[in-house]
Amino acid sequence: MQRHDVVIIGAGAAGLSAALVLTRARRDVVVLDSGSPRNGPAAHMHGFLSRDGMPAAELLAAGRAEVRSYGGLIVDGLVTDINADGKGGFRVAQADGRPAFSTRHVVVTTGLRDELPDIPGLRERWARDVLHCPYCHGHEVRDRRLAVLAATPDAARYAQIVRQWTDDLTYVVAPGVLTPDERTALRARRIGIVEGPVEQLVVDGEDHLRGLQLDDGCVVACDALFVPPRFVANDTLLTGLGATVAHRGWVVVDGAGRTSVPRVWAAGNVVDPRAQVITAAGAGSATAIALNADLVDDDIRTAVAAFPPHTSLTTERRTKETA
């Protein structure tokens, strides 16, 4: 089995960015991807300098083409397991009996998934008019009737951020949840407060969101709904290797993306829930640079171990010249 320098698991912004840097550094790189990007439902991405408004799928397609142009191998497949190979590297196994890959280093960029409130139709409208990131989508729904559905403990603060994009904002929260300070702060910024459980979404005949219906039949009018989801990392590959997890449940990495497991790296949303596309791409690049430095150190150790003792550089050069 051929042994690669690096196997990257996940072909999102972080994974492809890491692959691009490493292939340009003339490393043997394989990228494995399951084909289910988190931002798949989104029509466009925003906040990425020079790529604002580009469909996410176009960015990823361009990234794949760039990686391939430098000799990187991209494989569509689901990774099921990573095991130490007893030789300082790893064996990366795929589902459905597909061939495994042997590698010196592993980079995990498998992202996260959004856990949403159990409200009928909510997930089907995700990234259309049910949104999660005001920095990604707020400008596109500015000055419209907006609502925030309290789904996390810090949702009141989240609503204060969404307020930046509209004067017509309603905060929908379960009874007895708001603290006095939160209630005062919301009212001070003219954010409407509705307390009660949501039963369903109200959609018009043209398939546009028009409001939230509460269990008492009342409807909170809105043209777009912001929902702060619960982020859950797709980190089973990392935890399966024994990577250290912080008290908040996220795998710990240093500033370069190193996990606690030697030769195992991670970047993007799998370790940083707040990373946007541009942030994830930058993290992938930084990880790749640090990883290549480690590979260089490995190469030096290998070369020194194979270097004939008592051989001077001058003697070696003469030998090459006369060969």
Backbone hydrogen bonds, N-H to C=O, Kabsch-Sander energy under -0.5 kcal/mol:
donor,donor_aa,acceptor,acceptor_aa,energy
4,H,2,Q,-0.6
4,H,102,S,-3.1
5,D,28,D,-1.1
6,V,28,D,-2.0
7,V,105,H,-1.9
8,I,30,V,-3.2
9,I,107,V,-3.1
10,G,8,I,-0.7
10,G,32,L,-3.4
16,L,12,G,-2.6
17,S,13,A,-1.8
18,A,14,A,-2.3
19,A,15,G,-2.3
20,L,16,L,-2.5
21,V,17,S,-2.1
22,L,18,A,-2.3
23,T,19,A,-2.8
24,R,20,L,-2.0
25,A,21,V,-0.9
26,R,23,T,-1.7
27,R,22,L,-2.2
29,V,27,R,-0.9
30,V,6,V,-2.1
31,V,73,L,-3.2
32,L,8,I,-3.0
32,L,30,V,-0.5
33,D,75,V,-2.2
40,G,37,P,-1.6
42,A,39,N,-1.1
43,A,127,A,-0.5
45,M,54,M,-2.1
49,L,47,G,-0.8
51,R,48,F,-2.8
53,G,45,M,-2.9
54,M,51,R,-2.1
58,E,55,P,-0.8
59,L,55,P,-1.6
60,L,56,A,-2.3
61,A,57,A,-2.2
62,A,58,E,-2.5
63,G,59,L,-2.5
64,R,60,L,-2.5
65,A,61,A,-2.1
66,E,62,A,-2.2
67,V,63,G,-2.4
68,R,64,R,-2.6
69,S,65,A,-1.9
70,Y,66,E,-0.8
70,Y,67,V,-0.9
71,G,68,R,-2.0
72,G,67,V,-2.3
73,L,29,V,-2.4
74,I,72,G,-0.5
75,V,31,V,-3.4
75,V,73,L,-0.5
77,G,33,D,-2.1
77,G,75,V,-0.8
79,V,77,G,-0.6
80,T,93,A,-2.0
81,D,93,A,-1.2
83,N,91,R,-2.3
85,D,89,G,-1.9
90,F,103,T,-2.7
91,R,83,N,-3.2
92,V,90,F,-0.5
92,V,101,F,-3.4
93,A,81,D,-2.6
93,A,91,R,-0.7
94,Q,98,R,-0.6
95,A,78,L,-2.4
97,G,94,Q,-0.5
98,R,95,A,-1.6
101,F,92,V,-2.3
102,S,2,Q,-0.9
103,T,90,F,-2.3
104,R,4,H,-2.0
105,H,5,D,-1.3
106,V,263,R,-2.4
107,V,7,V,-2.4
108,V,265,W,-2.9
109,T,9,I,-3.0
109,T,107,V,-0.6
113,R,232,V,-2.6
115,E,113,R,-0.6
115,E,230,R,-2.8
116,L,114,D,-0.6
119,I,117,P,-2.0
122,L,119,I,-2.1
125,R,121,G,-0.9
125,R,122,L,-0.9
126,W,123,R,-1.4
127,A,130,V,-2.9
128,R,125,R,-2.2
128,R,130,V,-0.5
129,D,125,R,-1.0
130,V,125,R,-1.7
131,L,129,D,-0.5
131,L,225,L,-3.2
136,C,133,C,-0.6
137,H,133,C,-2.3
138,G,134,P,-2.3
140,E,137,H,-0.5
141,V,137,H,-0.9
141,V,138,G,-0.9
142,R,139,H,-1.0
143,D,165,W,-2.8
144,R,141,V,-1.3
146,L,144,R,-0.8
146,L,168,D,-2.6
147,A,224,A,-1.6
148,V,170,T,-2.6
149,L,226,F,-2.4
150,A,148,V,-0.6
150,A,172,V,-3.0
151,A,149,L,-0.6
155,A,152,T,-1.7
158,Y,154,D,-1.6
159,A,155,A,-2.4
160,Q,156,A,-1.5
161,I,157,R,-1.3
162,V,158,Y,-2.2
163,R,159,A,-1.8
164,Q,161,I,-1.8
165,W,162,V,-2.3
166,T,163,R,-1.1
169,L,167,D,-0.7
170,T,146,L,-1.6
171,Y,192,G,-3.8
172,V,148,V,-3.0
172,V,170,T,-0.6
173,V,171,Y,-0.6
173,V,194,V,-2.5
177,V,174,A,-1.2
183,R,179,T,-2.5
184,T,180,P,-2.2
185,A,181,D,-2.4
186,L,182,E,-2.4
187,R,183,R,-2.3
188,A,184,T,-2.4
189,R,185,A,-1.1
190,R,187,R,-1.9
191,I,186,L,-2.5
192,G,169,L,-2.5
192,G,190,R,-0.6
194,V,171,Y,-2.8
196,G,173,V,-1.9
196,G,194,V,-0.6
199,E,213,Q,-3.1
200,Q,213,Q,-1.6
201,L,120,P,-0.7
202,V,211,G,-3.2
203,V,201,L,-0.6
204,D,208,H,-2.6
207,D,204,D,-1.8
210,R,202,V,-3.4
211,G,202,V,-1.3
212,L,220,V,-2.1
213,Q,200,Q,-2.9
214,L,212,L,-0.6
214,L,218,C,-3.2
215,D,197,P,-1.9
217,G,214,L,-1.9
220,V,212,L,-3.1
221,A,219,V,-0.7
222,C,210,R,-1.5
223,D,145,R,-3.7
224,A,145,R,-1.2
225,L,129,D,-2.9
226,F,147,A,-3.1
227,V,131,L,-3.2
230,R,115,E,-2.2
231,F,229,P,-0.6
232,V,113,R,-2.4
234,N,111,G,-2.4
235,D,233,A,-1.6
239,T,235,D,-2.8
240,G,236,T,-2.1
241,L,237,L,-0.7
241,L,238,L,-0.7
242,G,239,T,-1.1
243,A,238,L,-2.1
246,A,250,W,-3.2
249,G,246,A,-2.1
252,V,244,T,-2.7
254,D,258,R,-1.7
257,G,254,D,-1.8
259,T,264,V,-2.2
264,V,261,V,-2.0
265,W,106,V,-2.8
266,A,257,G,-2.4
267,A,108,V,-1.6
270,V,267,A,-0.6
271,V,268,G,-1.8
272,D,268,G,-1.4
275,A,272,D,-1.6
280,A,276,Q,-3.0
281,A,277,V,-2.3
282,G,278,I,-2.0
283,A,279,T,-2.3
284,G,280,A,-2.4
285,S,281,A,-2.0
286,A,282,G,-2.4
287,T,283,A,-2.4
288,A,284,G,-2.1
289,I,285,S,-2.0
290,A,286,A,-2.0
291,L,287,T,-2.8
292,N,288,A,-2.6
293,A,289,I,-1.6
294,D,290,A,-1.6
295,L,291,L,-2.3
296,V,292,N,-2.4
297,D,293,A,-2.0
298,D,294,D,-2.2
299,D,295,L,-2.7
300,I,296,V,-2.4
301,R,297,D,-2.2
302,T,298,D,-2.4
303,A,299,D,-2.5
304,V,300,I,-2.8
305,A,301,R,-2.2
306,A,302,T,-1.5
307,F,303,A,-0.7
307,F,304,V,-0.7
311,T,308,P,-1.1
312,S,310,H,-0.6
316,E,312,S,-2.1
317,R,313,L,-2.3
318,R,314,T,-2.3
319,T,315,T,-2.1
320,K,316,E,-2.0
321,E,317,R,-2.3
322,T,318,R,-1.9
323,A,319,T,-0.8
